[in-house]
């Protein structure tokens, strides 16, 4: 297998895996009627815990792919100490998150949790306390790996660009091949970002429908509407950054129409101009989504669980 193909496979895998899996409990976009109750939340918390565990399994695969990429850069003589340290932190977050998750599940499944074996409430006060106690642990388990993965990804993207310092003395075929790989990876990344933007509009509409249902049930949803407005505002801002990146990709200085390097210095500078725009798109989407999901989950716990008292 050519080095090009192997590197491309790893880079594309990284781009496709950049967006973490949506969380069931925090991202309710089902069109089915929602009968919010303590029992409903108990079921959703279990589903959330299952999805967090699946996420940890995906994190392990992602860590393996990233380690393979670091190993390749090592064989090419690069100093990867910065990205290796960030990856070590990400890998350490997986067992740490699993331990927190186990504590949350133990609370959900305790004998005196207020639920019977079918998930039906037997003691409303105990059931409410079970959910309130388990909630921060489940959320912490999820956020632990999420934050560590984002931190690693940011270090990796910055390192990839900054590493390719080219001068007249070290311009070579392998240097240009690396630049072409980064260009191709940025194209894949841009395409995945456009898919996320398209999905963001659909998600916002689904969340608005959910808010409408909560309002019909008599809940004060002003906080959720304000948070959703912020989420919606982030989508066109992300599109603007992505459009700017795509315009540069379509006519990137230093590359020909096939994405092959014709001027290494200009190609490097093009990538350094494109990557911040892609990063801005990615971070804008993820931060807005995470902010709304956290607000929604917190709101549901405070407004739905408290009804049990």
C-alpha positions as a Markdown table, in Angstrom:
| # | Residue | x | y | z |
|---|---|---|---|---|
| 1 | Unk | 0.0 | 0.0 | 0.0 |
| 2 | Unk | 1.4 | 3.4 | -0.9 |
| 3 | Unk | 2.0 | 5.9 | 1.9 |
| 4 | Unk | -0.4 | 8.2 | 0.3 |
| 5 | Unk | -3.3 | 5.7 | 0.5 |
| 6 | Unk | -2.6 | 4.8 | 4.1 |
| 7 | Unk | -2.3 | 8.4 | 5.2 |
| 8 | Unk | -5.4 | 9.4 | 3.3 |
| 9 | Unk | -7.4 | 6.6 | 4.9 |
| 10 | Unk | -6.4 | 7.7 | 8.4 |
| 11 | Unk | -7.1 | 11.4 | 7.6 |
| 12 | Unk | -10.5 | 10.7 | 6.1 |
| 13 | Unk | -11.4 | 8.4 | 9.1 |
| 14 | Unk | -10.5 | 11.3 | 11.4 |
| 15 | Unk | -12.6 | 13.7 | 9.5 |
| 16 | Unk | -15.6 | 11.5 | 9.4 |
| 17 | Unk | -15.3 | 10.7 | 13.1 |
| 18 | Unk | -14.8 | 14.4 | 14.1 |
| 19 | Unk | -18.5 | 14.8 | 15.1 |
| 20 | Unk | -19.4 | 12.9 | 18.2 |
| 21 | Unk | -22.5 | 10.7 | 18.3 |
| 22 | Unk | -25.6 | 12.6 | 19.3 |
| 23 | Unk | -26.9 | 11.8 | 22.8 |
| 24 | Unk | -30.3 | 10.3 | 23.1 |
| 25 | Unk | -31.4 | 12.0 | 26.3 |
| 26 | Unk | -30.1 | 15.4 | 25.3 |
| 27 | Unk | -31.1 | 15.4 | 21.6 |
| 28 | Unk | -34.7 | 14.5 | 21.5 |
| 29 | Unk | -35.7 | 14.8 | 17.9 |
| 30 | Unk | -38.3 | 12.0 | 17.6 |
| 31 | Unk | -41.6 | 12.9 | 16.0 |
| 32 | Unk | -43.4 | 10.4 | 18.3 |
| 33 | Unk | -45.5 | 12.0 | 21.1 |
| 34 | Unk | -43.6 | 12.6 | 24.3 |
| 35 | Unk | -45.3 | 11.5 | 27.5 |
| 36 | Unk | -43.0 | 13.2 | 30.0 |
| 37 | Unk | -43.0 | 11.5 | 33.3 |
| 38 | Unk | -40.7 | 10.1 | 35.9 |
| 39 | Unk | -40.9 | 6.8 | 34.2 |
| 40 | Unk | -40.2 | 8.3 | 30.8 |
| 41 | Unk | -37.1 | 10.0 | 32.2 |
| 42 | Unk | -36.0 | 6.8 | 33.9 |
| 43 | Unk | -36.1 | 5.0 | 30.6 |
| 44 | Unk | -34.3 | 7.8 | 28.8 |
| 45 | Unk | -31.6 | 7.9 | 31.4 |
| 46 | Unk | -30.9 | 4.2 | 30.7 |
| 47 | Unk | -30.9 | 4.8 | 27.0 |
| 48 | Unk | -28.5 | 7.7 | 27.6 |
| 49 | Unk | -26.2 | 5.5 | 29.6 |
| 50 | Unk | -26.2 | 2.9 | 26.8 |
| 51 | Unk | -25.3 | 5.5 | 24.3 |
| 52 | Unk | -22.5 | 6.9 | 26.5 |
| 53 | Unk | -21.0 | 3.4 | 26.7 |
| 54 | Unk | -21.2 | 3.0 | 22.9 |
| 55 | Unk | -19.5 | 6.4 | 22.7 |
| 56 | Unk | -16.6 | 5.1 | 24.8 |
| 57 | Unk | -16.3 | 2.1 | 22.4 |
| 58 | Unk | -16.1 | 4.6 | 19.5 |
| 59 | Unk | -13.6 | 6.7 | 21.4 |
| 60 | Unk | -11.3 | 3.6 | 21.7 |
| 61 | Unk | -11.5 | 3.1 | 17.9 |
| 62 | Unk | -10.9 | 6.8 | 17.4 |
| 63 | Unk | -7.9 | 6.8 | 19.7 |
| 64 | Unk | -6.4 | 3.8 | 17.8 |
| 65 | Unk | -6.8 | 5.7 | 14.5 |
| 66 | Unk | -5.2 | 8.8 | 15.9 |
| 67 | Unk | -2.3 | 6.8 | 17.4 |
| 68 | Unk | -1.7 | 5.2 | 14.0 |
| 69 | Unk | -1.5 | 8.7 | 12.4 |
| 70 | Unk | 1.0 | 9.8 | 15.1 |
| 71 | Unk | 3.1 | 6.7 | 14.5 |
| 72 | Unk | 3.3 | 7.6 | 10.8 |
| 73 | Unk | 4.3 | 11.1 | 11.5 |
| 74 | Unk | 7.0 | 9.7 | 13.9 |
| 75 | Unk | 8.4 | 7.5 | 11.1 |
| 76 | Unk | 8.7 | 10.7 | 9.0 |
| 77 | Unk | 10.8 | 12.3 | 11.7 |
| 78 | Unk | 8.3 | 14.8 | 13.2 |
| 79 | Unk | 8.2 | 15.8 | 16.8 |
| 80 | Unk | 4.8 | 14.6 | 17.9 |
| 81 | Unk | 5.2 | 15.1 | 21.6 |
| 82 | Unk | 2.5 | 17.7 | 21.8 |
| 83 | Unk | -0.1 | 15.6 | 20.1 |
| 84 | Unk | 0.9 | 12.5 | 21.9 |
| 85 | Unk | 0.4 | 14.2 | 25.2 |
| 86 | Unk | -3.0 | 15.3 | 24.2 |
| 87 | Unk | -3.9 | 11.9 | 22.9 |
| 88 | Unk | -2.8 | 10.3 | 26.2 |
| 89 | Unk | -5.2 | 12.6 | 28.0 |
| 90 | Unk | -8.0 | 11.6 | 25.7 |
| 91 | Unk | -7.3 | 7.9 | 26.2 |
| 92 | Unk | -7.1 | 8.4 | 30.0 |
| 93 | Unk | -10.6 | 10.0 | 29.9 |
| 94 | Unk | -12.2 | 6.8 | 28.6 |
| 95 | Unk | -11.7 | 4.6 | 31.7 |
| 96 | Unk | -12.3 | 7.6 | 33.9 |
| 97 | Unk | -15.6 | 8.3 | 32.2 |
| 98 | Unk | -16.6 | 4.6 | 32.4 |
| 99 | Unk | -16.0 | 4.6 | 36.2 |
| 100 | Unk | -18.3 | 7.7 | 36.5 |
| 101 | Unk | -20.9 | 6.1 | 34.2 |
| 102 | Unk | -20.8 | 2.9 | 36.4 |
| 103 | Unk | -21.6 | 5.0 | 39.5 |
| 104 | Unk | -24.5 | 6.6 | 37.7 |
| 105 | Unk | -25.9 | 3.3 | 36.5 |
| 106 | Unk | -25.5 | 1.9 | 40.1 |
| 107 | Unk | -27.8 | 4.6 | 41.4 |
| 108 | Unk | -30.4 | 4.0 | 38.6 |
| 109 | Unk | -30.4 | 0.3 | 39.4 |
| 110 | Unk | -30.3 | 0.4 | 43.2 |
| 111 | Unk | -32.8 | -1.6 | 45.2 |
| 112 | Unk | -34.4 | 1.5 | 46.8 |
| 113 | Unk | -34.5 | 3.6 | 43.7 |
| 114 | Unk | -38.2 | 4.2 | 43.7 |
| 115 | Unk | -38.9 | 2.1 | 40.6 |
| 116 | Unk | -39.9 | -1.6 | 40.1 |
| 117 | Unk | -38.2 | -4.0 | 37.7 |
| 118 | Unk | -40.4 | -2.7 | 34.9 |
| 119 | Unk | -39.3 | 0.9 | 35.4 |
| 120 | Unk | -42.6 | 1.9 | 36.9 |
| 121 | Unk | -42.7 | 4.3 | 39.9 |
| 122 | Unk | -43.3 | 2.8 | 43.3 |
| 123 | Unk | -42.2 | 5.8 | 45.3 |
| 124 | Unk | -42.3 | 9.2 | 43.6 |
| 125 | Unk | -39.9 | 11.0 | 46.0 |
| 126 | Unk | -37.3 | 8.2 | 45.9 |
| 127 | Unk | -37.7 | 8.0 | 42.1 |
| 128 | Unk | -37.1 | 11.8 | 41.8 |
| 129 | Unk | -34.0 | 11.6 | 44.0 |
| 130 | Unk | -32.7 | 8.7 | 42.0 |
| 131 | Unk | -32.9 | 10.7 | 38.8 |
| 132 | Unk | -31.5 | 13.8 | 40.3 |
| 133 | Unk | -28.5 | 11.8 | 41.8 |
| 134 | Unk | -27.8 | 9.8 | 38.6 |
| 135 | Unk | -28.1 | 12.8 | 36.2 |
| 136 | Unk | -24.9 | 14.6 | 37.0 |
| 137 | Unk | -22.9 | 11.4 | 36.9 |
| 138 | Unk | -24.3 | 10.4 | 33.5 |
| 139 | Unk | -23.7 | 13.9 | 32.2 |
| 140 | Unk | -20.2 | 14.0 | 33.6 |
| 141 | Unk | -19.3 | 10.6 | 32.1 |
| 142 | Unk | -20.4 | 11.9 | 28.7 |
| 143 | Unk | -18.7 | 15.2 | 28.9 |
| 144 | Unk | -15.4 | 13.8 | 30.1 |
| 145 | Unk | -14.5 | 12.1 | 26.9 |
| 146 | Unk | -16.3 | 14.7 | 24.7 |
| 147 | Unk | -14.2 | 17.5 | 26.1 |
| 148 | Unk | -11.0 | 15.5 | 25.9 |
| 149 | Unk | -11.7 | 14.5 | 22.3 |
| 150 | Unk | -12.3 | 18.1 | 21.3 |
| 151 | Unk | -9.1 | 19.2 | 23.1 |
| 152 | Unk | -7.1 | 16.6 | 21.2 |
| 153 | Unk | -8.7 | 17.4 | 17.9 |
| 154 | Unk | -7.9 | 21.1 | 18.2 |
| 155 | Unk | -4.3 | 20.3 | 19.1 |
| 156 | Unk | -4.1 | 17.9 | 16.1 |
| 157 | Unk | -5.5 | 20.3 | 13.5 |
| 158 | Unk | -3.2 | 23.1 | 14.6 |
| 159 | Unk | -0.2 | 20.8 | 14.7 |
| 160 | Unk | -0.9 | 19.4 | 11.2 |
| 161 | Unk | -0.7 | 22.8 | 9.7 |
| 162 | Unk | 2.1 | 24.2 | 11.8 |
| 163 | Unk | 4.3 | 21.1 | 11.2 |
| 164 | Unk | 4.5 | 21.6 | 7.5 |
| 165 | Unk | 7.1 | 24.4 | 7.5 |
| 166 | Unk | 8.6 | 24.4 | 4.0 |
| 167 | Unk | 11.7 | 26.2 | 2.8 |
| 168 | Unk | 13.7 | 26.1 | -0.3 |
| 169 | Unk | 16.0 | 23.6 | 1.3 |
| 170 | Unk | 13.5 | 20.9 | 2.3 |
| 171 | Unk | 10.9 | 21.1 | -0.5 |
| 172 | Unk | 10.6 | 17.5 | -1.7 |
| 173 | Unk | 8.1 | 15.0 | -3.2 |
| 174 | Unk | 7.1 | 13.8 | 0.3 |
| 175 | Unk | 6.5 | 17.4 | 1.5 |
| 176 | Unk | 4.2 | 18.0 | -1.4 |
| 177 | Unk | 2.5 | 14.7 | -0.9 |
| 178 | Unk | 1.8 | 15.7 | 2.7 |
| 179 | Unk | 0.3 | 19.0 | 1.5 |
| 180 | Unk | -1.9 | 17.2 | -1.0 |
| 181 | Unk | -3.1 | 14.9 | 1.8 |
| 182 | Unk | -4.0 | 17.9 | 4.0 |
| 183 | Unk | -5.8 | 19.5 | 1.1 |
| 184 | Unk | -7.8 | 16.4 | 0.4 |
| 185 | Unk | -8.6 | 16.0 | 4.0 |
| 186 | Unk | -9.8 | 19.6 | 4.2 |
| 187 | Unk | -12.2 | 18.9 | 1.3 |
| 188 | Unk | -13.6 | 15.9 | 3.1 |
| 189 | Unk | -13.9 | 17.9 | 6.3 |
| 190 | Unk | -15.7 | 20.7 | 4.5 |
| 191 | Unk | -18.2 | 18.2 | 3.1 |
| 192 | Unk | -18.9 | 16.7 | 6.5 |
| 193 | Unk | -19.4 | 20.2 | 7.9 |
| 194 | Unk | -22.0 | 21.0 | 5.2 |
| 195 | Unk | -23.9 | 17.9 | 6.2 |
| 196 | Unk | -23.8 | 19.0 | 9.8 |
| 197 | Unk | -25.1 | 22.4 | 8.9 |
| 198 | Unk | -28.0 | 20.9 | 6.9 |
| 199 | Unk | -28.8 | 18.6 | 9.8 |
| 200 | Unk | -28.6 | 21.5 | 12.2 |
| 201 | Unk | -31.6 | 23.2 | 10.6 |
| 202 | Unk | -33.7 | 20.0 | 10.8 |
| 203 | Unk | -32.6 | 19.5 | 14.4 |
| 204 | Unk | -33.6 | 23.1 | 15.3 |
| 205 | Unk | -37.1 | 22.6 | 13.8 |
| 206 | Unk | -37.5 | 19.3 | 15.8 |
| 207 | Unk | -36.4 | 21.0 | 19.0 |
| 208 | Unk | -38.9 | 23.8 | 18.4 |
| 209 | Unk | -41.7 | 21.3 | 18.0 |
| 210 | Unk | -40.7 | 19.7 | 21.3 |
| 211 | Unk | -40.7 | 23.1 | 23.0 |
| 212 | Unk | -44.2 | 23.7 | 21.6 |
| 213 | Unk | -45.3 | 20.4 | 23.2 |
| 214 | Unk | -43.8 | 21.4 | 26.5 |
| 215 | Unk | -45.6 | 24.8 | 26.4 |
| 216 | Unk | -48.9 | 23.0 | 25.6 |
| 217 | Unk | -48.4 | 21.0 | 28.8 |
| 218 | Unk | -48.2 | 24.2 | 30.8 |
| 219 | Unk | -44.5 | 24.6 | 31.3 |
| 220 | Unk | -42.6 | 27.8 | 31.1 |
| 221 | Unk | -40.4 | 27.4 | 28.1 |
| 222 | Unk | -39.0 | 30.9 | 27.8 |
| 223 | Unk | -35.5 | 29.7 | 28.7 |
| 224 | Unk | -35.6 | 26.9 | 26.0 |
| 225 | Unk | -36.8 | 29.4 | 23.3 |
| 226 | Unk | -34.0 | 31.8 | 24.1 |
| 227 | Unk | -31.4 | 29.0 | 24.0 |
| 228 | Unk | -32.9 | 27.7 | 20.7 |
| 229 | Unk | -32.7 | 31.2 | 19.2 |
| 230 | Unk | -28.9 | 31.2 | 20.0 |
| 231 | Unk | -28.6 | 27.8 | 18.4 |
| 232 | Unk | -30.4 | 28.9 | 15.2 |
| 233 | Unk | -28.2 | 32.1 | 15.0 |
| 234 | Unk | -25.1 | 30.0 | 15.1 |
| 235 | Unk | -26.1 | 28.0 | 11.9 |
| 236 | Unk | -25.8 | 30.9 | 9.3 |
| 237 | Unk | -22.7 | 32.1 | 11.0 |
| 238 | Unk | -21.2 | 28.6 | 10.6 |
| 239 | Unk | -22.3 | 28.6 | 7.0 |
| 240 | Unk | -20.6 | 31.9 | 6.3 |
| 241 | Unk | -17.3 | 30.5 | 7.6 |
| 242 | Unk | -17.7 | 27.3 | 5.6 |
| 243 | Unk | -18.6 | 29.3 | 2.4 |
| 244 | Unk | -15.4 | 31.3 | 2.8 |
| 245 | Unk | -13.4 | 28.1 | 3.2 |
| 246 | Unk | -15.0 | 26.4 | 0.2 |
| 247 | Unk | -14.3 | 29.5 | -1.9 |
| 248 | Unk | -10.6 | 29.2 | -1.1 |
| 249 | Unk | -10.6 | 25.4 | -1.6 |
| 250 | Unk | -12.1 | 25.9 | -5.1 |
| 251 | Unk | -9.2 | 28.1 | -6.2 |
| 252 | Unk | -6.5 | 27.4 | -3.7 |
| 253 | Unk | -3.2 | 29.0 | -4.5 |
| 254 | Unk | -0.4 | 26.5 | -4.9 |
| 255 | Unk | -2.6 | 23.7 | -6.0 |
| 256 | Unk | -3.9 | 22.8 | -9.5 |
| 257 | Unk | -7.4 | 21.8 | -10.4 |
| 258 | Unk | -6.7 | 18.3 | -9.3 |
| 259 | Unk | -5.5 | 19.2 | -5.9 |
| 260 | Unk | -1.8 | 18.6 | -6.7 |
| 261 | Unk | 0.9 | 20.9 | -5.5 |
| 262 | Unk | 2.4 | 23.3 | -8.0 |
| 263 | Unk | 3.9 | 25.7 | -5.5 |
| 264 | Unk | 4.6 | 24.3 | -2.0 |
| 265 | Unk | 5.0 | 27.6 | -0.2 |
| 266 | Unk | 1.7 | 29.0 | -1.7 |
| 267 | Unk | 0.0 | 25.7 | -1.0 |
| 268 | Unk | 1.1 | 25.8 | 2.7 |
| 269 | Unk | -0.2 | 29.3 | 3.0 |
| 270 | Unk | -3.5 | 28.4 | 1.4 |
| 271 | Unk | -4.0 | 25.6 | 4.0 |
| 272 | Unk | -3.2 | 28.0 | 6.8 |
| 273 | Unk | -5.9 | 30.3 | 5.6 |
| 274 | Unk | -8.4 | 27.5 | 5.0 |
| 275 | Unk | -8.0 | 25.6 | 8.3 |
| 276 | Unk | -9.1 | 28.4 | 10.6 |
| 277 | Unk | -12.3 | 28.8 | 8.7 |
| 278 | Unk | -13.0 | 25.1 | 8.9 |
| 279 | Unk | -12.2 | 25.2 | 12.6 |
| 280 | Unk | -14.5 | 28.2 | 13.1 |
| 281 | Unk | -17.4 | 26.3 | 11.4 |
| 282 | Unk | -16.8 | 23.2 | 13.4 |
| 283 | Unk | -16.5 | 24.9 | 16.7 |
| 284 | Unk | -19.4 | 27.2 | 16.1 |
| 285 | Unk | -21.7 | 24.3 | 15.4 |
| 286 | Unk | -20.5 | 22.1 | 18.2 |
| 287 | Unk | -20.5 | 24.8 | 20.8 |
| 288 | Unk | -24.1 | 25.9 | 19.9 |
| 289 | Unk | -25.3 | 22.4 | 19.9 |
| 290 | Unk | -23.7 | 21.5 | 23.2 |
| 291 | Unk | -25.1 | 24.6 | 24.8 |
| 292 | Unk | -28.6 | 23.9 | 23.8 |
| 293 | Unk | -28.4 | 20.2 | 24.7 |
| 294 | Unk | -27.1 | 21.0 | 28.1 |
| 295 | Unk | -29.8 | 23.6 | 28.6 |
| 296 | Unk | -32.5 | 21.2 | 27.5 |
| 297 | Unk | -31.3 | 18.4 | 29.7 |
| 298 | Unk | -31.0 | 20.7 | 32.7 |
| 299 | Unk | -34.5 | 22.2 | 32.0 |
| 300 | Unk | -36.1 | 18.7 | 31.7 |
| 301 | Unk | -34.6 | 17.6 | 35.0 |
| 302 | Unk | -35.6 | 20.7 | 36.9 |
| 303 | Unk | -39.1 | 21.0 | 35.4 |
| 304 | Unk | -40.2 | 17.4 | 34.8 |
| 305 | Unk | -38.6 | 15.6 | 37.8 |
| 306 | Unk | -39.7 | 18.4 | 40.2 |
| 307 | Unk | -43.3 | 17.7 | 39.2 |
| 308 | Unk | -43.1 | 14.4 | 41.2 |
| 309 | Unk | -43.1 | 16.2 | 44.6 |
